[in-house]
């Protein structure tokens, strides 16, 4: 978790009751949270999505890796970029993201 993908830095790590969330931010960019009235760019690229999210639901073994335009992005604002196998924990999902 603490070894980000190339070009990213660790921005936040949340250890919630039911899930682990790791947020990496593109190197050289400032941390930002969604502002009211902000529109989501339709183009999907590292220029428009500067956050890499890794999430794992505790006890289930299910995880996701997605790109997001800002911190605390909602599900519909994220785009899954890696399809981890079933019963895959966060460590393996993040390893797949780095590859």
C-alpha positions in Angstrom: 0.0 0.0 0.0 2.8 2.4 0.8 4.7 1.7 -2.4 2.7 3.7 -5.0 2.7 3.1 -8.8 5.2 5.0 -10.8 4.2 8.6 -11.2 2.0 8.6 -8.1 2.4 9.5 -4.4 0.4 8.3 -1.5 -2.3 10.9 -0.7 -4.6 9.2 1.8 -5.1 5.9 3.5 -8.4 5.1 5.1 -9.0 2.2 7.4 -12.8 2.1 7.7 -15.0 -0.3 9.6 -15.8 -2.4 6.5 -13.1 -1.4 3.9 -9.6 -0.2 3.3 -9.2 2.7 0.9 -5.8 3.9 -0.6 -5.7 7.1 -2.6 -2.7 7.8 -4.7 -2.3 11.2 -6.4 -0.5 12.0 -9.6 3.0 13.3 -8.8 3.4 17.1 -9.2 -0.3 17.9 -8.6 -2.0 19.4 -5.6 -4.5 17.5 -3.4 -8.1 18.6 -4.1 -11.6 17.7 -3.0 -14.6 18.1 -5.2 -16.0 21.5 -5.3 -19.7 22.3 -5.7 -20.7 22.9 -9.3 -17.6 21.2 -10.7 -18.2 19.2 -13.9 -16.7 15.8 -14.6 -14.5 15.8 -17.7 -15.8 13.1 -20.1 -12.3 12.3 -21.4 -10.7 9.5 -19.4 -7.0 10.0 -19.1 -4.4 10.6 -16.4 -4.7 14.3 -17.2 -8.4 14.4 -16.2 -8.3 11.6 -13.5 -5.3 12.3 -11.2 -6.3 10.0 -8.4 -5.7 6.2 -8.3 -8.0 4.5 -5.8 -7.5 1.0 -4.4 -10.3 -0.4 -2.3 -10.8 -3.7 -0.5 -13.9 -4.8 1.5 -12.7 -6.4 4.7 -13.5 -10.1 5.0 -14.8 -10.5 1.5 -11.5 -10.5 -0.4 -13.1 -8.3 -3.1 -11.2 -5.2 -4.3 -11.2 -2.6 -7.0 -8.7 -0.2 -8.6 -10.0 2.9 -10.3 -9.1 6.4 -11.5 -10.9 9.4 -10.1 -10.8 13.1 -10.8 -10.7 14.2 -7.2 -10.6 12.9 -3.6 -13.8 11.5 -2.2 -15.1 10.8 -5.7 -18.4 9.0 -5.8 -18.8 5.6 -7.6 -20.2 7.1 -10.8 -17.2 9.5 -11.0 -14.7 6.7 -10.8 -13.5 4.5 -13.7 -12.3 1.0 -12.9 -8.9 0.4 -14.6 -7.8 -3.0 -13.3 -10.1 -6.0 -13.0 -8.6 -8.0 -10.1 -9.5 -11.7 -9.9 -12.2 -12.9 -7.5 -11.1 -13.2 -3.8 -8.3 -10.8 -4.4 -7.1 -8.6 -1.6 -5.9 -5.0 -1.7 -2.2 -5.9 -1.8 -2.6 -8.0 -5.0 -5.0 -5.5 -6.6 -2.4 -2.7 -6.1 0.4 -4.9 -7.4 -1.7 -5.4 -10.6 -2.2 -1.6 -10.8 1.6 -1.0 -10.6 2.1 -3.5 -13.4 
